[in-house]
Amino acid sequence: MKVKVKLVPGEKEVNVQFKKSKIRIMDILEDLGIDRETVLVLVHGELTPEEEYVTDGDEVEILQVISGG
């Protein structure tokens, strides 16, 4: 399965290939070494929980959450 991933900020795009036919968003984050607590994930522009599965060809956007005091 191939998924297009856009990392924001930075607007970097990567194509991620997986051997499994079913993959969850949390698996993509783990594969890319991204802490799940620091990002929001959109699939085709819709906010999506990390437990959701993606399908071949999906476009995933990972937005880094910035907070401060």
CORNOR-V161296 format. One line per field, one symbol per residue. phi: phi as a letter, one per 40 degrees, with the letter a starting at -180 (. if undefined). A space follows every 50 residues. Layout:
BEGIN
phi: ???
END
This chain:
BEGIN
phi: .bbcbbbbchfcbbbbbbcccbbcdcccccccgbcccbbbbbbfgbdbcc cccbbdgcbbbbbccbbab
END
